[in-house]
Amino acid sequence: MLKQPVRHLSAYALIYEEETMLWNMRRQHLVEEADEELSLAMFDFLIDRTQESGWEHYEISN
């Protein structure tokens, strides 16, 4: 999966910030927010694929 020589990968859920272009596009129904089930499925997919490539999953909270 990972073909680039990277040493670190960060992944975050998208947040729609008020008064941004993306926020306005969502209000106009031009983009749709992923529901929690889809968000969790995408996170699980990312974890599975990176671990298959030899990456170790860890979380850091600030």
mmCIF file of the N, C-alpha and C atoms, coordinates in Angstrom:
data_MODEL
# 
_entry.id   MODEL 
# 
loop_
_atom_site.group_PDB 
_atom_site.id 
_atom_site.type_symbol 
_atom_site.label_atom_id 
_atom_site.label_alt_id 
_atom_site.label_comp_id 
_atom_site.label_asym_id 
_atom_site.label_entity_id 
_atom_site.label_seq_id 
_atom_site.pdbx_PDB_ins_code 
_atom_site.Cartn_x 
_atom_site.Cartn_y 
_atom_site.Cartn_z 
_atom_site.occupancy 
_atom_site.B_iso_or_equiv 
_atom_site.pdbx_formal_charge 
_atom_site.auth_seq_id 
_atom_site.auth_comp_id 
_atom_site.auth_asym_id 
_atom_site.auth_atom_id 
_atom_site.pdbx_PDB_model_num 
ATOM 1   N N  . MET A 1 1  ? 0.823   -1.197 0.000  1.00 0.00 ? 1  MET A N  1 
ATOM 2   C CA . MET A 1 1  ? 0.000   0.000  0.000  1.00 0.00 ? 1  MET A CA 1 
ATOM 3   C C  . MET A 1 1  ? 0.865   1.258  0.000  1.00 0.00 ? 1  MET A C  1 
ATOM 4   N N  . LEU A 1 2  ? 1.837   1.320  0.873  1.00 0.00 ? 2  LEU A N  1 
ATOM 5   C CA . LEU A 1 2  ? 2.620   2.539  1.028  1.00 0.00 ? 2  LEU A CA 1 
ATOM 6   C C  . LEU A 1 2  ? 3.874   2.450  0.177  1.00 0.00 ? 2  LEU A C  1 
ATOM 7   N N  . LYS A 1 3  ? 3.902   3.223  -0.880 1.00 0.00 ? 3  LYS A N  1 
ATOM 8   C CA . LYS A 1 3  ? 5.017   3.147  -1.810 1.00 0.00 ? 3  LYS A CA 1 
ATOM 9   C C  . LYS A 1 3  ? 6.017   4.290  -1.632 1.00 0.00 ? 3  LYS A C  1 
ATOM 10  N N  . GLN A 1 4  ? 5.665   5.297  -0.874 1.00 0.00 ? 4  GLN A N  1 
ATOM 11  C CA . GLN A 1 4  ? 6.551   6.432  -0.647 1.00 0.00 ? 4  GLN A CA 1 
ATOM 12  C C  . GLN A 1 4  ? 7.381   6.181  0.614  1.00 0.00 ? 4  GLN A C  1 
ATOM 13  N N  . PRO A 1 5  ? 8.600   6.710  0.656  1.00 0.00 ? 5  PRO A N  1 
ATOM 14  C CA . PRO A 1 5  ? 9.460   6.496  1.830  1.00 0.00 ? 5  PRO A CA 1 
ATOM 15  C C  . PRO A 1 5  ? 9.090   7.429  2.992  1.00 0.00 ? 5  PRO A C  1 
ATOM 16  N N  . VAL A 1 6  ? 7.946   7.185  3.599  1.00 0.00 ? 6  VAL A N  1 
ATOM 17  C CA . VAL A 1 6  ? 7.501   8.021  4.723  1.00 0.00 ? 6  VAL A CA 1 
ATOM 18  C C  . VAL A 1 6  ? 7.800   7.311  6.036  1.00 0.00 ? 6  VAL A C  1 
ATOM 19  N N  . ARG A 1 7  ? 7.989   8.098  7.082  1.00 0.00 ? 7  ARG A N  1 
ATOM 20  C CA . ARG A 1 7  ? 8.295   7.538  8.397  1.00 0.00 ? 7  ARG A CA 1 
ATOM 21  C C  . ARG A 1 7  ? 7.167   7.764  9.398  1.00 0.00 ? 7  ARG A C  1 
ATOM 22  N N  . HIS A 1 8  ? 6.213   8.616  9.045  1.00 0.00 ? 8  HIS A N  1 
ATOM 23  C CA . HIS A 1 8  ? 5.125   8.934  9.966  1.00 0.00 ? 8  HIS A CA 1 
ATOM 24  C C  . HIS A 1 8  ? 3.876   9.234  9.149  1.00 0.00 ? 8  HIS A C  1 
ATOM 25  N N  . LEU A 1 9  ? 2.734   8.835  9.663  1.00 0.00 ? 9  LEU A N  1 
ATOM 26  C CA . LEU A 1 9  ? 1.452   9.084  9.006  1.00 0.00 ? 9  LEU A CA 1 
ATOM 27  C C  . LEU A 1 9  ? 0.467   9.548  10.067 1.00 0.00 ? 9  LEU A C  1 
ATOM 28  N N  . SER A 1 10 ? -0.189  10.669 9.816  1.00 0.00 ? 10 SER A N  1 
ATOM 29  C CA . SER A 1 10 ? -1.236  11.166 10.709 1.00 0.00 ? 10 SER A CA 1 
ATOM 30  C C  . SER A 1 10 ? -2.546  11.176 9.946  1.00 0.00 ? 10 SER A C  1 
ATOM 31  N N  . ALA A 1 11 ? -3.609  10.764 10.596 1.00 0.00 ? 11 ALA A N  1 
ATOM 32  C CA . ALA A 1 11 ? -4.932  10.763 9.972  1.00 0.00 ? 11 ALA A CA 1 
ATOM 33  C C  . ALA A 1 11 ? -5.940  11.321 10.965 1.00 0.00 ? 11 ALA A C  1 
ATOM 34  N N  . TYR A 1 12 ? -6.788  12.195 10.484 1.00 0.00 ? 12 TYR A N  1 
ATOM 35  C CA . TYR A 1 12 ? -7.768  12.854 11.335 1.00 0.00 ? 12 TYR A CA 1 
ATOM 36  C C  . TYR A 1 12 ? -9.124  12.856 10.648 1.00 0.00 ? 12 TYR A C  1 
ATOM 37  N N  . ALA A 1 13 ? -10.179 12.849 11.432 1.00 0.00 ? 13 ALA A N  1 
ATOM 38  C CA . ALA A 1 13 ? -11.523 13.003 10.889 1.00 0.00 ? 13 ALA A CA 1 
ATOM 39  C C  . ALA A 1 13 ? -11.699 14.455 10.453 1.00 0.00 ? 13 ALA A C  1 
ATOM 40  N N  . LEU A 1 14 ? -12.415 14.646 9.381  1.00 0.00 ? 14 LEU A N  1 
ATOM 41  C CA . LEU A 1 14 ? -12.658 15.982 8.848  1.00 0.00 ? 14 LEU A CA 1 
ATOM 42  C C  . LEU A 1 14 ? -13.620 16.742 9.750  1.00 0.00 ? 14 LEU A C  1 
ATOM 43  N N  . ILE A 1 15 ? -13.303 17.987 10.013 1.00 0.00 ? 15 ILE A N  1 
ATOM 44  C CA . ILE A 1 15 ? -14.170 18.863 10.796 1.00 0.00 ? 15 ILE A CA 1 
ATOM 45  C C  . ILE A 1 15 ? -14.605 20.012 9.897  1.00 0.00 ? 15 ILE A C  1 
ATOM 46  N N  . TYR A 1 16 ? -15.902 20.261 9.862  1.00 0.00 ? 16 TYR A N  1 
ATOM 47  C CA . TYR A 1 16 ? -16.438 21.370 9.071  1.00 0.00 ? 16 TYR A CA 1 
ATOM 48  C C  . TYR A 1 16 ? -16.441 22.623 9.937  1.00 0.00 ? 16 TYR A C  1 
ATOM 49  N N  . GLU A 1 17 ? -15.535 23.541 9.657  1.00 0.00 ? 17 GLU A N  1 
ATOM 50  C CA . GLU A 1 17 ? -15.443 24.785 10.416 1.00 0.00 ? 17 GLU A CA 1 
ATOM 51  C C  . GLU A 1 17 ? -16.414 25.807 9.832  1.00 0.00 ? 17 GLU A C  1 
ATOM 52  N N  . GLU A 1 18 ? -17.159 26.466 10.711 1.00 0.00 ? 18 GLU A N  1 
ATOM 53  C CA . GLU A 1 18 ? -18.138 27.454 10.257 1.00 0.00 ? 18 GLU A CA 1 
ATOM 54  C C  . GLU A 1 18 ? -17.497 28.530 9.395  1.00 0.00 ? 18 GLU A C  1 
ATOM 55  N N  . GLU A 1 19 ? -18.262 28.962 8.418  1.00 0.00 ? 19 GLU A N  1 
ATOM 56  C CA . GLU A 1 19 ? -17.898 30.055 7.513  1.00 0.00 ? 19 GLU A CA 1 
ATOM 57  C C  . GLU A 1 19 ? -16.695 29.752 6.625  1.00 0.00 ? 19 GLU A C  1 
ATOM 58  N N  . THR A 1 20 ? -16.362 28.487 6.441  1.00 0.00 ? 20 THR A N  1 
ATOM 59  C CA . THR A 1 20 ? -15.331 28.119 5.471  1.00 0.00 ? 20 THR A CA 1 
ATOM 60  C C  . THR A 1 20 ? -16.018 27.692 4.179  1.00 0.00 ? 20 THR A C  1 
ATOM 61  N N  . MET A 1 21 ? -15.238 27.582 3.119  1.00 0.00 ? 21 MET A N  1 
ATOM 62  C CA . MET A 1 21 ? -15.799 27.169 1.841  1.00 0.00 ? 21 MET A CA 1 
ATOM 63  C C  . MET A 1 21 ? -16.446 25.785 1.953  1.00 0.00 ? 21 MET A C  1 
ATOM 64  N N  . LEU A 1 22 ? -15.783 24.879 2.642  1.00 0.00 ? 22 LEU A N  1 
ATOM 65  C CA . LEU A 1 22 ? -16.324 23.532 2.781  1.00 0.00 ? 22 LEU A CA 1 
ATOM 66  C C  . LEU A 1 22 ? -17.615 23.535 3.600  1.00 0.00 ? 22 LEU A C  1 
ATOM 67  N N  . TRP A 1 23 ? -17.661 24.348 4.633  1.00 0.00 ? 23 TRP A N  1 
ATOM 68  C CA . TRP A 1 23 ? -18.883 24.489 5.443  1.00 0.00 ? 23 TRP A CA 1 
ATOM 69  C C  . TRP A 1 23 ? -20.039 24.956 4.563  1.00 0.00 ? 23 TRP A C  1 
ATOM 70  N N  . ASN A 1 24 ? -19.771 25.966 3.747  1.00 0.00 ? 24 ASN A N  1 
ATOM 71  C CA . ASN A 1 24 ? -20.810 26.492 2.861  1.00 0.00 ? 24 ASN A CA 1 
ATOM 72  C C  . ASN A 1 24 ? -21.236 25.461 1.819  1.00 0.00 ? 24 ASN A C  1 
ATOM 73  N N  . MET A 1 25 ? -20.292 24.698 1.298  1.00 0.00 ? 25 MET A N  1 
ATOM 74  C CA . MET A 1 25 ? -20.631 23.650 0.327  1.00 0.00 ? 25 MET A CA 1 
ATOM 75  C C  . MET A 1 25 ? -21.525 22.593 0.975  1.00 0.00 ? 25 MET A C  1 
ATOM 76  N N  . ARG A 1 26 ? -21.265 22.279 2.228  1.00 0.00 ? 26 ARG A N  1 
ATOM 77  C CA . ARG A 1 26 ? -22.107 21.317 2.951  1.00 0.00 ? 26 ARG A CA 1 
ATOM 78  C C  . ARG A 1 26 ? -23.508 21.875 3.157  1.00 0.00 ? 26 ARG A C  1 
ATOM 79  N N  . ARG A 1 27 ? -23.601 23.136 3.504  1.00 0.00 ? 27 ARG A N  1 
ATOM 80  C CA . ARG A 1 27 ? -24.912 23.776 3.697  1.00 0.00 ? 27 ARG A CA 1 
ATOM 81  C C  . ARG A 1 27 ? -25.721 23.789 2.410  1.00 0.00 ? 27 ARG A C  1 
ATOM 82  N N  . GLN A 1 28 ? -25.013 23.888 1.269  1.00 0.00 ? 28 GLN A N  1 
ATOM 83  C CA . GLN A 1 28 ? -25.679 23.906 -0.038 1.00 0.00 ? 28 GLN A CA 1 
ATOM 84  C C  . GLN A 1 28 ? -25.887 22.494 -0.595 1.00 0.00 ? 28 GLN A C  1 
ATOM 85  N N  . HIS A 1 29 ? -25.560 21.489 0.208  1.00 0.00 ? 29 HIS A N  1 
ATOM 86  C CA . HIS A 1 29 ? -25.701 20.077 -0.170 1.00 0.00 ? 29 HIS A CA 1 
ATOM 87  C C  . HIS A 1 29 ? -24.835 19.706 -1.370 1.00 0.00 ? 29 HIS A C  1 
ATOM 88  N N  . LEU A 1 30 ? -23.695 20.385 -1.519 1.00 0.00 ? 30 LEU A N  1 
ATOM 89  C CA . LEU A 1 30 ? -22.741 20.057 -2.578 1.00 0.00 ? 30 LEU A CA 1 
ATOM 90  C C  . LEU A 1 30 ? -21.773 18.975 -2.121 1.00 0.00 ? 30 LEU A C  1 
ATOM 91  N N  . VAL A 1 31 ? -21.567 18.869 -0.818 1.00 0.00 ? 31 VAL A N  1 
ATOM 92  C CA . VAL A 1 31 ? -20.797 17.777 -0.216 1.00 0.00 ? 31 VAL A CA 1 
ATOM 93  C C  . VAL A 1 31 ? -21.621 17.238 0.945  1.00 0.00 ? 31 VAL A C  1 
ATOM 94  N N  . GLU A 1 32 ? -21.373 15.999 1.282  1.00 0.00 ? 32 GLU A N  1 
ATOM 95  C CA . GLU A 1 32 ? -22.137 15.346 2.339  1.00 0.00 ? 32 GLU A CA 1 
ATOM 96  C C  . GLU A 1 32 ? -21.183 14.838 3.410  1.00 0.00 ? 32 GLU A C  1 
ATOM 97  N N  . GLU A 1 33 ? -21.534 15.071 4.650  1.00 0.00 ? 33 GLU A N  1 
ATOM 98  C CA . GLU A 1 33 ? -20.707 14.609 5.761  1.00 0.00 ? 33 GLU A CA 1 
ATOM 99  C C  . GLU A 1 33 ? -20.864 13.101 5.934  1.00 0.00 ? 33 GLU A C  1 
ATOM 100 N N  . ALA A 1 34 ? -19.744 12.410 6.110  1.00 0.00 ? 34 ALA A N  1 
ATOM 101 C CA . ALA A 1 34 ? -19.786 10.965 6.345  1.00 0.00 ? 34 ALA A CA 1 
ATOM 102 C C  . ALA A 1 34 ? -20.392 10.699 7.717  1.00 0.00 ? 34 ALA A C  1 
ATOM 103 N N  . ASP A 1 35 ? -21.256 9.703  7.795  1.00 0.00 ? 35 ASP A N  1 
ATOM 104 C CA . ASP A 1 35 ? -21.834 9.369  9.097  1.00 0.00 ? 35 ASP A CA 1 
ATOM 105 C C  . ASP A 1 35 ? -20.804 8.611  9.937  1.00 0.00 ? 35 ASP A C  1 
ATOM 106 N N  . GLU A 1 36 ? -21.133 8.409  11.197 1.00 0.00 ? 36 GLU A N  1 
ATOM 107 C CA . GLU A 1 36 ? -20.177 7.795  12.128 1.00 0.00 ? 36 GLU A CA 1 
ATOM 108 C C  . GLU A 1 36 ? -19.780 6.387  11.687 1.00 0.00 ? 36 GLU A C  1 
ATOM 109 N N  . GLU A 1 37 ? -20.736 5.618  11.181 1.00 0.00 ? 37 GLU A N  1 
ATOM 110 C CA . GLU A 1 37 ? -20.443 4.246  10.743 1.00 0.00 ? 37 GLU A CA 1 
ATOM 111 C C  . GLU A 1 37 ? -19.416 4.234  9.611  1.00 0.00 ? 37 GLU A C  1 
ATOM 112 N N  . LEU A 1 38 ? -19.582 5.113  8.628  1.00 0.00 ? 38 LEU A N  1 
ATOM 113 C CA . LEU A 1 38 ? -18.631 5.189  7.522  1.00 0.00 ? 38 LEU A CA 1 
ATOM 114 C C  . LEU A 1 38 ? -17.274 5.688  8.009  1.00 0.00 ? 38 LEU A C  1 
ATOM 115 N N  . SER A 1 39 ? -17.273 6.674  8.886  1.00 0.00 ? 39 SER A N  1 
ATOM 116 C CA . SER A 1 39 ? -16.012 7.192  9.428  1.00 0.00 ? 39 SER A CA 1 
ATOM 117 C C  . SER A 1 39 ? -15.231 6.097  10.145 1.00 0.00 ? 39 SER A C  1 
ATOM 118 N N  . LEU A 1 40 ? -15.919 5.294  10.939 1.00 0.00 ? 40 LEU A N  1 
ATOM 119 C CA . LEU A 1 40 ? -15.257 4.198  11.650 1.00 0.00 ? 40 LEU A CA 1 
ATOM 120 C C  . LEU A 1 40 ? -14.752 3.135  10.676 1.00 0.00 ? 40 LEU A C  1 
ATOM 121 N N  . ALA A 1 41 ? -15.526 2.849  9.635  1.00 0.00 ? 41 ALA A N  1 
ATOM 122 C CA . ALA A 1 41 ? -15.101 1.868  8.633  1.00 0.00 ? 41 ALA A CA 1 
ATOM 123 C C  . ALA A 1 41 ? -13.844 2.350  7.911  1.00 0.00 ? 41 ALA A C  1 
ATOM 124 N N  . MET A 1 42 ? -13.787 3.640  7.582  1.00 0.00 ? 42 MET A N  1 
ATOM 125 C CA . MET A 1 42 ? -12.600 4.180  6.908  1.00 0.00 ? 42 MET A CA 1 
ATOM 126 C C  . MET A 1 42 ? -11.388 4.137  7.833  1.00 0.00 ? 42 MET A C  1 
ATOM 127 N N  . PHE A 1 43 ? -11.585 4.419  9.117  1.00 0.00 ? 43 PHE A N  1 
ATOM 128 C CA . PHE A 1 43 ? -10.492 4.352  10.083 1.00 0.00 ? 43 PHE A CA 1 
ATOM 129 C C  . PHE A 1 43 ? -9.974  2.918  10.199 1.00 0.00 ? 43 PHE A C  1 
ATOM 130 N N  . ASP A 1 44 ? -10.898 1.960  10.310 1.00 0.00 ? 44 ASP A N  1 
ATOM 131 C CA . ASP A 1 44 ? -10.496 0.549  10.383 1.00 0.00 ? 44 ASP A CA 1 
ATOM 132 C C  . ASP A 1 44 ? -9.737  0.124  9.129  1.00 0.00 ? 44 ASP A C  1 
ATOM 133 N N  . PHE A 1 45 ? -10.192 0.580  7.965  1.00 0.00 ? 45 PHE A N  1 
ATOM 134 C CA . PHE A 1 45 ? -9.521  0.269  6.701  1.00 0.00 ? 45 PHE A CA 1 
ATOM 135 C C  . PHE A 1 45 ? -8.087  0.797  6.724  1.00 0.00 ? 45 PHE A C  1 
ATOM 136 N N  . LEU A 1 46 ? -7.919  2.040  7.171  1.00 0.00 ? 46 LEU A N  1 
ATOM 137 C CA . LEU A 1 46 ? -6.590  2.642  7.243  1.00 0.00 ? 46 LEU A CA 1 
ATOM 138 C C  . LEU A 1 46 ? -5.679  1.847  8.175  1.00 0.00 ? 46 LEU A C  1 
ATOM 139 N N  . ILE A 1 47 ? -6.185  1.484  9.340  1.00 0.00 ? 47 ILE A N  1 
ATOM 140 C CA . ILE A 1 47 ? -5.388  0.713  10.300 1.00 0.00 ? 47 ILE A CA 1 
ATOM 141 C C  . ILE A 1 47 ? -4.988  -0.630 9.699  1.00 0.00 ? 47 ILE A C  1 
ATOM 142 N N  . ASP A 1 48 ? -5.950  -1.326 9.093  1.00 0.00 ? 48 ASP A N  1 
ATOM 143 C CA . ASP A 1 48 ? -5.659  -2.636 8.493  1.00 0.00 ? 48 ASP A CA 1 
ATOM 144 C C  . ASP A 1 48 ? -4.590  -2.536 7.415  1.00 0.00 ? 48 ASP A C  1 
ATOM 145 N N  . ARG A 1 49 ? -4.727  -1.579 6.511  1.00 0.00 ? 49 ARG A N  1 
ATOM 146 C CA . ARG A 1 49 ? -3.790  -1.476 5.385  1.00 0.00 ? 49 ARG A CA 1 
ATOM 147 C C  . ARG A 1 49 ? -2.397  -1.044 5.832  1.00 0.00 ? 49 ARG A C  1 
ATOM 148 N N  . THR A 1 50 ? -2.319  -0.151 6.784  1.00 0.00 ? 50 THR A N  1 
ATOM 149 C CA . THR A 1 50 ? -0.993  0.271  7.239  1.00 0.00 ? 50 THR A CA 1 
ATOM 150 C C  . THR A 1 50 ? -0.310  -0.847 8.019  1.00 0.00 ? 50 THR A C  1 
ATOM 151 N N  . GLN A 1 51 ? -1.062  -1.585 8.817  1.00 0.00 ? 51 GLN A N  1 
ATOM 152 C CA . GLN A 1 51 ? -0.460  -2.709 9.542  1.00 0.00 ? 51 GLN A CA 1 
ATOM 153 C C  . GLN A 1 51 ? 0.003   -3.799 8.577  1.00 0.00 ? 51 GLN A C  1 
ATOM 154 N N  . GLU A 1 52 ? -0.748  -4.016 7.493  1.00 0.00 ? 52 GLU A N  1 
ATOM 155 C CA . GLU A 1 52 ? -0.322  -4.978 6.471  1.00 0.00 ? 52 GLU A CA 1 
ATOM 156 C C  . GLU A 1 52 ? 1.004   -4.564 5.843  1.00 0.00 ? 52 GLU A C  1 
ATOM 157 N N  . SER A 1 53 ? 1.270   -3.262 5.843  1.00 0.00 ? 53 SER A N  1 
ATOM 158 C CA . SER A 1 53 ? 2.517   -2.736 5.275  1.00 0.00 ? 53 SER A CA 1 
ATOM 159 C C  . SER A 1 53 ? 3.633   -2.656 6.309  1.00 0.00 ? 53 SER A C  1 
ATOM 160 N N  . GLY A 1 54 ? 3.372   -3.164 7.514  1.00 0.00 ? 54 GLY A N  1 
ATOM 161 C CA . GLY A 1 54 ? 4.403   -3.193 8.538  1.00 0.00 ? 54 GLY A CA 1 
ATOM 162 C C  . GLY A 1 54 ? 4.404   -2.011 9.486  1.00 0.00 ? 54 GLY A C  1 
ATOM 163 N N  . TRP A 1 55 ? 3.404   -1.151 9.402  1.00 0.00 ? 55 TRP A N  1 
ATOM 164 C CA . TRP A 1 55 ? 3.330   0.007  10.286 1.00 0.00 ? 55 TRP A CA 1 
ATOM 165 C C  . TRP A 1 55 ? 2.720   -0.393 11.619 1.00 0.00 ? 55 TRP A C  1 
ATOM 166 N N  . GLU A 1 56 ? 3.163   0.269  12.678 1.00 0.00 ? 56 GLU A N  1 
ATOM 167 C CA . GLU A 1 56 ? 2.612   0.048  14.006 1.00 0.00 ? 56 GLU A CA 1 
ATOM 168 C C  . GLU A 1 56 ? 1.639   1.169  14.317 1.00 0.00 ? 56 GLU A C  1 
ATOM 169 N N  . HIS A 1 57 ? 0.435   0.817  14.752 1.00 0.00 ? 57 HIS A N  1 
ATOM 170 C CA . HIS A 1 57 ? -0.585  1.814  15.075 1.00 0.00 ? 57 HIS A CA 1 
ATOM 171 C C  . HIS A 1 57 ? -0.390  2.305  16.506 1.00 0.00 ? 57 HIS A C  1 
ATOM 172 N N  . TYR A 1 58 ? -0.398  3.606  16.684 1.00 0.00 ? 58 TYR A N  1 
ATOM 173 C CA . TYR A 1 58 ? -0.367  4.192  18.021 1.00 0.00 ? 58 TYR A CA 1 
ATOM 174 C C  . TYR A 1 58 ? -1.127  5.495  17.974 1.00 0.00 ? 58 TYR A C  1 
ATOM 175 N N  . GLU A 1 59 ? -1.609  5.927  19.113 1.00 0.00 ? 59 GLU A N  1 
ATOM 176 C CA . GLU A 1 59 ? -2.351  7.179  19.202 1.00 0.00 ? 59 GLU A CA 1 
ATOM 177 C C  . GLU A 1 59 ? -1.699  8.072  20.233 1.00 0.00 ? 59 GLU A C  1 
ATOM 178 N N  . ILE A 1 60 ? -1.686  9.351  19.933 1.00 0.00 ? 60 ILE A N  1 
ATOM 179 C CA . ILE A 1 60 ? -1.164  10.362 20.848 1.00 0.00 ? 60 ILE A CA 1 
ATOM 180 C C  . ILE A 1 60 ? -2.260  11.398 21.039 1.00 0.00 ? 60 ILE A C  1 
ATOM 181 N N  . SER A 1 61 ? -2.580  11.725 22.266 1.00 0.00 ? 61 SER A N  1 
ATOM 182 C CA . SER A 1 61 ? -3.544  12.789 22.509 1.00 0.00 ? 61 SER A CA 1 
ATOM 183 C C  . SER A 1 61 ? -2.810  13.968 23.112 1.00 0.00 ? 61 SER A C  1 
ATOM 184 N N  . ASN A 1 62 ? -3.237  15.145 22.720 1.00 0.00 ? 62 ASN A N  1 
ATOM 185 C CA . ASN A 1 62 ? -2.595  16.372 23.215 1.00 0.00 ? 62 ASN A CA 1 
ATOM 186 C C  . ASN A 1 62 ? -3.360  16.927 24.383 1.00 0.00 ? 62 ASN A C  1 
# 
